[in-house]
């Protein structure tokens, strides 16, 4: 279902025209993440990410009613209570059928037989009744050269953007890499690590066994996360973090 105008899309999902600010006749383009959106695409925005709208132009933004900011006239805004839910519903209209994940695998990659690559991410949103509605998944997986992923691990496809594992990274058994995660070059992800969605892990990071990392945070270059830690906030470059919740204990002196 493509080439639909915004006014037709919102009619199908029960949004009032009065909640749309901007060009209601604009053709709704393809879906994009907030960080990678281009001209004529559409995305959603939570309150905590509202500052990221400053550099977006000529797009469709689904945004929360409670925010207070100056709307750019060259964007079209759909103002709703739950932007993520409305985004998921529009995704279902634009992408009504299952889209198989695209998987790029580089040279000298080892993936053991029991590992799953490209499964749907755990992407759901509760609706007005408290029931779950599923996101359509359209992203893929990119695995660069010289990566090794050992058995019984899982790498989810991206919801919109690709999940990426960069050159030389090694992933141990029983690890979970959630949707939209980006793992840098030559990282060491050890057994039973759980990496949440949209996490960014920079180059030369070591994640010890049984670490859990919450969605959407960044682990800095050359950092080390100690065994069993629960990481709930960003980790700066070059630090050792440990504990529940994880806290910095010292600077990692080993530089690459």
N, C-alpha and C positions, 0 to 999 in steps of 0.2 A: 504494500500500500504506500505508494510514493507520490510525490508532486501534490500533496494536500496542503491547502492553505491553513494557517493557524486557526482561523475562525471555524473551520470544519473539524479540525482535530479536537479543539476544546469542547465543541458541541457533542462529539462522540463520547467524551469522558465526563461530561456534566459540569463544566466550568462556565461561569458567566462571562459574557463579553466585557462586562465592567471590570473584571479582574485582569484584563489584558491592557498593557500600556505600550503603545507603539503601533507598528504596522500590522493590523489584523489580517491583511491580505497576503502577507509574506508567506512564501512557500517554505515549509519546514524541511530543512536539509537533513543530513545524517547526524547521528548522535556522536558526542565527543565528551571527553572528560574536561573538567574545569581548567586543568593545567595545560591541556593540549588542544583547546578549541581553536578552530579557524573560521574565517568568514563564512556566513550562511549556515553554520552548524547550530545544534542546540545542546544545552547542558542544564544541570541544576546546581544550585548553590545553597549551602547551609549558612547560618548566621556566622559561624566561626571563620568562614572563608570569604566573607563579603569583600575584604580588601583586594582579593584577586580579580574582582570585576573591573578594576580601574584600567586594565590594559586590553579589555575585550571590546571589540567593535563589530557592528553589523551582524549580530548573532541573536539567537533566542535564548533567554535565560529564565529558568523556572526558579523563583526565589520565594522566601518565606514572607508572610504578611507582617511579621513583627519587626522587620528591619527598617531602619531609617537612613536613607541615603538619597543622593541626587541621581535620578535615573538618566542615563545617557540616551539622548534622543535617537541615536542611530542603532540602538538595540531595541528588541522587543522583549518585554517582561511579562511573564505569566506569574501573578502573585497569588500564592496558595498557602494553606496551613502546613502541608507536608510536601515539600518539593521533591524529595526522593521518591515518594509514592507516586506522584503525578508523572515524574520522569519514567518510572517503571511502566506505568500504564501507556504512556506514549510510545515507549520502546516496543510494547506488545503490538501496537497498531502498525508501527513502521516495519517491524521485523516479526511478522506473525508466525513464521516457520522457523524450525531449528536450523541454525547455521553451524555446520561442522567447524571445529577450530582449525585454523591454519597453524601448522607446526613447522618452524625452521630449525633444523639440527645441523650444526657445523661439523667441522672435520675432527676426527679422533675423539669423538664423544662416546662414552660408555654409559649405557642405561641398562641396568639389570632387569630381567624379565618380569619381576613382580612389582615393578614401579609403574604408576599410572601417570601419564602425561596428557594434559589437555582436558581433564574432567571439568564440569561446570563448577564455578565457584559457589560458595554458600551465600547467595545474595538474595535476600528476602526483605520485605518491608511490611509491617503490620498496617492493615487498613482501618477504616472507621469502626469496624466491628471487632477489631483485635485479631482478625485472621491474617495469615500470611499471603502476600502476593509476590510472585517470583519475577526477578529481573530476567529479561532476555539477555543471553550471553553472546556477544559478537566478537570478542577479542580472541587472540591466539596465544601461542607460546614461542618464544625465541630462545634457543639454547646455542650459545656460541662455542667456538673451538675449544677442545681439550677439557671439556666439562665431564665429570663423572658423577653419576647419581646411583647410589647403591639400593639394594632391594627394599621393597615394602614402603617406599616413599611415594609422595603424591605431589604433583605440580599442577595446580589449577590453571585453566585458561583465564585470560583477562575478561572482565565484564565488558569493557569498551577498549581500553588500551591493552597492549600485549603484556603478559607476564614475561620477564626477561631474566635469564641467568647468563652472566657474562663470562668471558674467556677464563679458563683455568680453574674455575670454582669447583670444589669437591663437596658433595652432599652425602652424608652417612645414611644408614638405615633408619627406617621409621620416622622420617622427617615429613612435615607438612608445609608446603609452600602455597600460600593462599593467592587468590586472584589479584592481579595488577601489581604484584610485588616485583621489585627490581633488585637483583643481587649483583653486586659489582664483580670486578676481576679478582681472581685468586683468593676467594673467600673460603673459609673452612667451616662448614655447617655440620655439626656432629649429631649423634644419634638422638632421636626423639625431640628434636627442636621443633617448635610450633611457631611459624611466622605468619602473622595475621595479614589481612588484605591491605594492599596499597602501602606496604612497608618499603622503604628505600634503605638498602644496605650498601654502603659504599665499598671501595676496593680494600682488599687485604684485611678483612674483618674475620675474627674467630668467634663463633657461637658455640659454646660448650654444650654438653649433653643436657637434655631436659629443660632447655630455656624456652620461655613463652614470651612472645613479643606482640604487644597490642597493635590493632589496626592503625595505619596512617602515620607512623612515626619514622624518623630517620636515624640510622645507626652510622656514625661518622667513620671515616677512613681510618684504618689501622687501629681500630678499637677491639677490645676483648670483653665478652660477656661471660661471666662465670657460671659454673654448673648450677642448674636449677633456678636461675634467676627469672623474675617476672619483670619485663621491661615495659614501663608505662609512660615514659617520656623520652624525648630525643637524647641521643648520646653524642657528645662532641667528638671531633676527630681526636684519635690518639689516647682515649681514656679507657681504663678498666672499670667496668660496672659489675656489681655483685649484690645479690640479696633479693628479698621479697618485701616491698617492691625494690627493684634494683637501684643502687646508689653508687656514685663514683667513689672509688677507694684510692685510686692513684692514677697518675699518668702512665701510659704504656710507653716505655722508653725504646722499644724495638721499632725502628723506623725502616721503611722500604724506600 
